[in-house]
Amino acid sequence: MLRLISLCAAILAAPTVASPALAAADYPSRSVTMVVAYPPGGSTDTAARLVAESLSKKLGRTFVVENRPGAGGTIGASLVARSNPDGYTLLFGASAETSIAPATMENIPFDIEKDFEPISLVGKVPFLLVAYPGFPPNNVSELIKYAKEHPNEVNYSSFGNNTSNHLTGELFNSLAGVKMTHVPYKGSGPSITDLMGGQVQVSFDTVTAVLPLVQSGKLKALGVTMVERSAMAPNVPTLDESGIKGFTAGTWFGLLAPSGTPKEITGKLSKAVAEVLDDPALSKQFSDRGITPAATTPEEFRSFIRSEISKWKSLPKE
């Protein structure tokens, strides 16, 4: 009898383990941290704060953005990879740490495919291919022809080595069969300054950064690096339209959780992201910043990441 009483007491004292479905039903029961692996004020940070505000209203709990910059986004991503997989620490990731770093950096402190559960793609930011106004080519076809006739004489600028627009330039070289010379800068600002001054001839940069300069005549637009035209520059043809079929590049954002996070939670978050991105107010805020909303299922986002990594790995090692 005493043994039976002891057994019952032990059962009653044992902690109750909630099922994943029950955990998802109660999720979120407290605030959620969204880590951005870049400093405040950039496009990734801005998009994250807009999404965090909308998710807070949608799910009834505060989503807090925490900036953990450094090492091309890999510091913040590594922090999330080591976090408790309970849905309360998420990565608002960008292309640099999720698809470019695995293709260009050695010994990064995480495996994007093994250490994360994709939740949803959030948005895409296309680049405009822009040129110095005095540069002869006025469209992509003319640029390709000119670059073939003047190998290594056309210079293109970037935000720095192994950045998204550096690799976009190399992708253009590879797919167009040309040899433009890469000139790295420390950020978009100095890159654009030298482009306007004619020290370099072309560059790939975000629509929001260069469109005002195109509209004022300080630069000219040759193409957009997404398959669809940009709503901010509807008269500028895509590179796909201009003969480089399937050309897509730019930067993008997405939401990821640590590996092991219950699928019931990632699925609930994915559905919530799709619903907030469908809201006209958030869509307009994105559009005003040159961001195209792009919600996906977790599996669609997983496939997208894999395709991006494969694309960058296929470039020549140099």
Buried (B, 14 or more C-beta within 10 A) or exposed (E): EEEEEEEEEEEEEEEEEEEEEEBBEEBBEEEBBBBBBBEEEBBBBBBBBBBBBBBBEBBEBBBEBBBBBEBBBBBBBBBBBEBEBBBBBBBBBBBBBBBBBBBBBEEBEBEBBEBBBBBBBBBBBBBBBBBBBEBEBEBBBBBBBBBEEBEEEBBBBBBBEBBBBBBBBBBBBEBBEBEBBBBBBEEBEEBBEBBBEEEBBBBBBBBBBBBEBBEEEBBBBBBBBBBEBBEBBEEBBBBBBBBBEEBBBBBBBBBBBBBEBBEBBBBBBBBBBBBBBEBEEBBEBBBEBBBBBBBBBBEBBBEBBBEBBEBBEEBEEE
